[in-house]
Amino acid sequence: GDAQLVLILDQNQKEKERPVNLHSDERQWKSYKVDLTRYAGQTIWIYFGTYNNGKNGVAGLYVDDVSLQICE
């Protein structure tokens, strides 16, 4: 079915991890934290998206207040 997701992609945009993979119609703001320390020194992409299978309506995803904390 439809899904809301967050993907961590490598520099070639191939999936490394899927920390968020929801099949929900809650229509509420949720807060998520993802530890990216294992990717230190690597180039990654963070992808926010929605997958729709074309059946029974359309899923959506709103993203707000994304931040990245970097410690040296």
N, C-alpha and C positions, 0 to 999 in steps of 0.2 A: 504494500500500500504506500500511500504518501508518507513523506518523512521530512523533518526539519533536521539539519545536520551542520556540524562544524568538522572540517577536515584539516589535518596538518599534512601538507604536501612537501616533497623534497624540491630541490632546485629545478628539477625537470618536470615538476607538477604531477608526480606520481604519489599516490596516497601512502603515507607512513603510519597514520593514526587517525582514528575517528572518535574523538573524545565526547562528542555529543551526537546522538542518533535517536531522535524522538519520533514517535508515532502518536501524536497528541493533538487534541482539539480543545485544550484548556483555555486558550485565549487570555492568558495571564502572563505578566512579565516574570521571568525567571532569572536568577543570577547563577553564573557558572564561573569557576576558576579552573584553569588548566596549567599545570606545571610544565614549562617548556625547557627546564634546565638540561635535560638530556640532549637537546639540540644546540647547546652552546657551541659557537664556532662554525655552525652550519648555516647555509642559506635555506630558509623555509618559507612557504606560503601558508597563510591562514585563510581558509575558504569558509564562508558562511553561505548556506544555500538551502534550497527546498527541492525535493524530488516529488513530482506528480506523475502518477501512473495513468491519468486520463479517465479515471472512474470515480463516481460518487463525489463530485465537487472538486474543489481546488484547495490544496494546502498552501499556507503562506508562512513567512517568517519575518519579523521585525527585529533589527539589531540596533542597540543604542548603548552609548557609553562604553565603548571598547577601549581598554587601555593595556599597555604593555609596560611592565616594570623591569628595568634593567639594572643589575648591580654589577659593578666592576670590582 
